[in-house]
């Protein structure tokens, strides 16, 4: 068998055996996977391999049939044919071809594990289908596809992210799951894959240890055409971006929920067409603090299961405000994006009380047509705020102690009374009442007693009024009554209601005559009453001013009386108005106004040496016409109008500036020279100012002067009536070096008793004593006594009003003097003084 045909026989037998082995492997695989009847492609392939095997077997048999043993039984012709066949099939080419066929069969049989998994697919050996499947799997975005057999062996592995995750498709396919990954990863994934092979689907997130990406892994059973499980399909999708977005969204939602929970407000979304709530951050119940009444309509819009019972917010809205909310929704829907509308409305709270809510609404969602369909609103309770607003309104229009209207509301009521009087053909009357003796109540009983008296007086004054009349408190102890005139009540001769007003005034005096009791003590007060008729064409301010003038005249004429405003008072009121206007213009002047306010000085000399020791600053006011208005006329107006504070600061500044200029023009000639000072008068209102000491200190600092350069003069009555706050400030100024002098000393009451306790440095003897000291022994004795008292108390002493040489000669040289004889008021005080002749005229 060394001939070539023998090798052809051998190789044919080997090839046939390899093909039969392949057929056996295919049939066994089809039986194991249950595809023996269904996988026709695999059966056809097996049949082809059987045919090929049979062909090679027959070929070998034919070559063996030509042996000598068989040839003896054959005819000669047949033997010749076989001999020829052997010779033709025994060549080198035939041996090489047959050998390569055998080798291919053997190799193909050896690679059965490579195509074995495909036996489980009905499309076995369908290369086009597998290619399309692989292409589809490879192009799934961010997804890896794994097919596993029941043994958890990878049949197919595809995906764009395989390389990034460190997977090699060729190394994974045909390997078991446990062979491809670390034990910890296998322990995490195996239960899900096993469950899929068992028929259960699962989905879970898996974080790659290599890239840190998050994959959503979905494992599900893989079934054949008969719904038989033949493995598992695993899809691993990269959901890193989605998970990060979801996490960010969760954080945003958590933040939103935290903000909405912490906020005292409720955020709502309302359907504009129906007015119904479509969303709310929480319920109206939480906003109003407590369960709502049971008789409210059912709340709708959101789930009640969470215990909040979200509602149609308007279920508790008062009926009068429902239309307002509907209108507000429509108005908010018409606003441009970014703008909002605020609406206040009332609701019934859990306790049945009316509460106030404020809702700020803005367009939220638009329909396909672009029209706003929903508005977003922020709702908050503003009950306390509304009540505070109303309290402020009441405080602005109402006296907190008596509950009566204040000046602002009074002016409105006077204006209304004037208008009603015009319609009725009669004039209303205004009564201005100022209590007499009220200061004594505060002094003896304290402010509690004063408040009690004021409350009782208000009650009694109310009792004298008719239904249409009104009353107001306009000052500490000042009350104003507005008496409406009825057509039948007016005086036929004058067309006024004087008679009615006087009757009301008399009743006021009667009801105030009875003592007022408070904590076991009785207090008696009376009233000075001024009456004015509110005529057509006058303003409420003018009427109140005229009534005030009439009241002042009642005070001046003895108190506890009634005075009717007349032409004389009208002239006085006009004069006061003119003075006030002139004073305002002078204070506001920027240099262009003809009304002027200036400061002149009157010297104060040491009588024994004639040396200038100080000068008193005196204010002067001229109106636009150049007419001078004396301090006796404009100081009271400044006090009454509140201009005194500005006036005082202006005079103080001008006086200090004058002193600086004088010292610059008259520098000291020796170190022994005592610096000249300046004296400035303080009015009662200035002296009572809460920051008087600060104002004085600031003025001194502005002009670079020390406290010792200034003397403040206050009248005796102001010092005696001063309170603790004023005395404290005066004490601070005195301790700091500012001089405090009592002006017009000797004209007050009990001045000697309080003199030692007041923070003063000097006294000024009133000019009324100086004027009569040479003709009246009593006045002379008083002057000598005051000089001796000042000396004993180590106080400076200035004698005012020195106008004659007789007066000058009657005074000791140890005191200081001031008067027309020593120097009249001038813009610049004289530095020297010589004894002149007698000069007539008052200073």
Secondary structure, 3 states (H helix, E strand, C coil): CCCHHHHHHHHHHHHHHHHHHHHHHHHHHHHHHCCCCCCHHHHHHHHHHHHHHHHHHHHHHHHHCCCHHHHCCCCHHHHHHHHHHHHHHCCHHHHHHHHHHHHHHHHHHHCHHHHHHHHHCCCCCCHHHHHHHHHHHHCCCCEEEEEECCCCEEEEEEECCCCCCCCCHHHHCCCEHHHCCCHHHHHHHHHHHHHHHCCCCEEEEEECCCCCCEEEEEEEEEECCCCCEEEEEEEEEECHHHHHHHHHHHHHHHHHHHHHHHCCCEEEEEECCCCCEEEECCCHHHHCCCCCCCCCCCCCCCCCCCCCCCCCHHHHECHHHHHHHHHHHHHHHCCCCCCCEEEEEEEECCCCCEEEEEEEEEEEEECCCCCEEEEEEEEEECHHHHHHHHHHHHHHHECCCCCCECHHHHHHHHHHHHHHHHHHCCCEEEEEEEEECHHHHHHHHHHHHHHHHHHHHHHHHHHCCCCCCEEEECCCCEEEEEECCCHHHCECCCCECHHHHHHHHHHHHHHHHCCEEECCEEECCEEEEEEEEECCCCCHHHHHHHHHHHHHHHHHCCCCCEEECCHHHHHHHHHHHHHHHHHHHHHHCCCCCCCEEEEEEEEEEECCCCCEEEEEEEEEEECCCCCEECHHHHHHHHHHHCCHHHHHHHHHHHHHHHHHHHHHHCCCCCCCCCCCEEEEECCHHHHCCCCHHHHHHHHHHHHCCCHHHEEEEEEHHHHHCCCHHHHHHHHHHHHHCCEEEEEEECCCCCHHHHHCCCCCCEEEECHHHHHHCCCCHHHHHHHHHHHHHHHHCCCEEEECCCCCHHHHHCCCCCCEECCCCCCCCECCCCCCCCCCCCCCCCC
